[in-house]
């Protein structure tokens, strides 16, 4: 399998704080990866290091075989990598329609599977609120909008940080349904979420971080057979 992103020996600092400590992390084409760990373990820092938002202090990040360590985020995005950040990052002064249309483009191979109409079919709540400003949406609707906006770029890989944090159970179930549809569509994804039971239902491989180091990497089946790891590292 070809790697979409391959990080080797990543170290990342925030000032004097050493956050990531030699992390290896690879996402292959067609894979869905769960990235898990308690708060403050380095998950978001790893995603930001992959996306060029934070420059690693050591190690390499390759995107589709090309060394893009610390490259500008827009250059990494142009390689077909879509990032849905924690906090969503929608444009509150734009309408739902404008948020979606401004990101519409073909993918790196000319693919246009995720069109405006398909996104609205997938997220019927958004279709009902096309003229609402981003700031007028509920938290769940904002999450749907930011995922829909990312899909409008027809990415090869979608990175979703804190997929269902703070969302009502009914809305969270809808987000998990969408994650399943994304997987079925053939788009690779990295999903960060505290609900390991939902994450492992749709992932091929899972990575657990503890204090900036990988302490587990394996399939959902392997993780389920080691409840002591779930108790020790995820606090279930």
C-alpha positions in Angstrom: 0.0 0.0 0.0 1.1 3.5 -0.7 1.4 5.9 2.2 -0.5 9.2 2.0 1.3 10.5 5.1 4.4 9.0 6.7 5.8 10.7 9.8 9.1 9.4 11.2 10.6 10.2 14.5 8.6 13.4 15.1 9.6 15.6 17.9 7.6 18.8 18.6 8.1 21.5 21.2 6.0 24.3 22.4 8.8 26.5 23.8 10.6 24.5 26.4 7.8 21.9 26.6 8.7 18.7 24.7 5.3 17.4 23.5 5.9 14.7 20.9 8.8 12.4 21.5 9.9 10.4 18.5 6.4 9.6 17.0 6.1 7.4 14.0 2.7 7.6 12.3 1.6 6.4 8.8 -1.7 6.6 7.0 -2.1 4.4 3.9 -4.4 4.9 1.0 -7.9 3.6 1.9 -7.3 3.3 5.6 -9.3 4.7 8.5 -7.1 5.4 11.5 -8.2 6.1 15.1 -5.9 8.4 17.1 -6.6 8.1 20.8 -5.4 9.1 24.2 -6.4 11.2 27.2 -6.3 15.0 27.0 -2.9 16.5 26.8 -1.2 13.4 25.4 -0.2 15.1 22.0 -2.9 14.1 19.6 -3.7 17.5 18.3 0.0 18.5 18.3 0.6 15.5 16.1 -2.1 16.5 13.6 -0.8 20.1 13.5 2.7 18.8 13.0 1.5 16.7 10.0 -0.4 19.7 8.6 2.5 22.2 8.9 0.6 24.3 11.4 3.4 23.5 13.9 6.9 22.8 12.7 8.4 19.7 14.2 11.8 20.2 16.0 12.9 16.8 14.8 12.0 14.0 12.4 10.4 14.0 8.9 6.9 14.2 7.5 6.4 12.8 4.0 3.2 13.4 2.0 2.8 11.0 -0.8 6.5 10.3 -0.7 7.5 13.9 -0.8 9.4 15.5 2.2 7.1 18.2 3.4 8.4 18.7 6.9 7.3 22.1 8.1 5.9 23.0 4.7 3.2 25.7 4.6 -0.2 24.3 5.4 -1.7 25.3 2.1 0.9 23.3 0.2 0.0 20.2 2.3 -3.7 20.8 1.7 -3.0 20.9 -2.0 -1.8 17.3 -1.8 -5.3 16.2 -1.0 -5.2 16.5 2.7 -8.3 18.0 4.4 -8.2 19.0 8.1 -11.2 19.5 10.3 -9.7 21.1 13.4 -10.9 21.0 17.0 -13.1 24.1 17.3 -14.3 23.6 13.7 -13.0 26.9 12.2 -16.0 27.7 10.0 -16.4 31.3 8.6 -19.1 32.7 10.9 -19.7 35.7 8.6 -20.5 33.5 5.6 -23.7 31.6 5.0 -23.8 27.8 5.0 -23.9 27.9 1.2 -21.0 30.3 1.0 -18.9 28.2 3.4 -19.4 25.1 1.2 -19.0 26.8 -2.2 -15.8 28.6 -1.4 -14.0 25.3 -0.9 -15.4 23.4 -3.9 -12.7 22.0 -6.2 -11.7 18.8 -7.9 -9.4 16.4 -6.1 -5.7 15.6 -6.9 -6.8 13.0 -9.5 -9.5 15.2 -11.0 -12.2 13.5 -8.9 -15.4 15.4 -8.2 -17.4 12.7 -6.3 -18.3 15.1 -3.5 -20.4 17.8 -5.1 -22.5 20.5 -3.5 -25.6 18.5 -4.1 -24.1 15.3 -2.6 -23.0 17.2 0.5 -26.5 18.5 1.0 -28.0 15.0 0.5 -25.5 13.7 3.1 -26.2 16.6 5.6 -30.0 17.4 5.2 -29.8 19.7 8.2 -27.5 22.0 6.2 -29.9 22.0 3.3 -32.5 23.5 5.6 -30.1 26.3 6.7 -28.4 27.4 3.5 -28.9 31.1 4.1 -28.0 31.0 7.8 -24.7 32.5 8.9 -22.1 30.1 10.3 -22.4 31.8 13.7 -26.2 31.0 13.7 -25.7 27.3 13.7 -25.7 24.9 16.6 -22.4 23.1 17.6 -23.6 20.0 15.8 -24.6 21.9 12.7 -21.2 23.6 12.7 -19.5 20.3 12.8 -21.5 19.0 9.9 -20.7 22.2 8.0 -16.9 21.9 8.5 -16.9 18.2 7.5 -19.0 19.0 4.5 -16.7 21.9 3.6 -13.7 19.5 3.8 -15.4 17.0 1.6 -16.1 19.7 -1.0 -12.3 19.6 -1.7 -12.6 16.0 -2.7 -9.7 15.0 -0.5 -7.6 11.8 -0.5 -7.3 12.0 3.3 -9.6 13.7 5.8 -8.3 14.4 9.3 -11.0 14.9 11.9 -9.9 16.2 15.3 -12.4 15.7 18.2 -15.2 14.4 16.0 -18.0 14.5 18.5 -16.7 16.6 21.4 -19.5 18.5 23.1 -22.2 17.3 20.9 -25.6 15.9 22.0 -25.9 12.1 21.6 -28.3 12.3 18.7 -26.0 14.6 16.8 -23.0 12.5 17.7 -24.6 9.4 16.2 -25.2 11.4 13.0 -21.5 12.3 12.9 -20.5 8.7 13.3 -22.8 7.8 10.5 -21.1 10.3 8.3 -17.7 8.9 9.2 -18.9 5.5 8.1 -20.0 7.0 4.7 -16.6 8.7 4.3 -14.9 5.4 4.8 -17.2 3.6 2.3 -16.5 6.3 -0.3 -12.8 5.3 -0.3 -11.4 8.5 1.4 -8.8 7.7 4.0 -9.3 9.3 7.4 -7.7 10.0 10.7 -10.3 10.3 13.5 -9.6 11.7 17.0 -12.4 11.1 19.5 -12.7 10.1 23.2 -15.4 7.5 22.5 -13.1 4.5 21.6 -16.1 2.2 21.2 -17.4 4.2 18.2 -13.9 4.9 16.9 -13.0 1.2 16.8 -16.2 0.3 15.0 -15.1 2.0 11.8 -11.2 2.0 12.0 -8.7 -0.4 10.4 -5.9 0.6 12.8 -5.6 2.5 16.0 -2.8 4.5 17.6 -2.8 5.4 21.3 -0.5 8.3 22.5 0.6 8.8 26.1 2.8 11.8 26.9 3.8 12.2 23.3 4.8 8.6 22.7 3.0 5.8 20.8 2.1 3.1 23.4 -0.1 1.0 21.1 -0.6 0.5 17.4 -2.9 -2.2 16.1 -6.2 -3.3 14.8 -9.5 -2.7 16.5 -9.7 -6.5 17.2 -6.3 -6.4 18.9 -7.3 -3.5 21.0 -10.6 -5.1 22.1 -8.7 -8.2 23.3 -6.5 -6.1 25.6 -8.9 -4.5 28.0 -6.0 -3.7 30.3 -4.7 -1.2 27.7 -8.1 0.5 27.5 -8.2 0.8 31.3 -4.6 2.0 31.6 -4.4 4.5 28.6 -8.0 5.5 27.9 -9.5 5.4 31.4 -12.6 3.4 30.6 
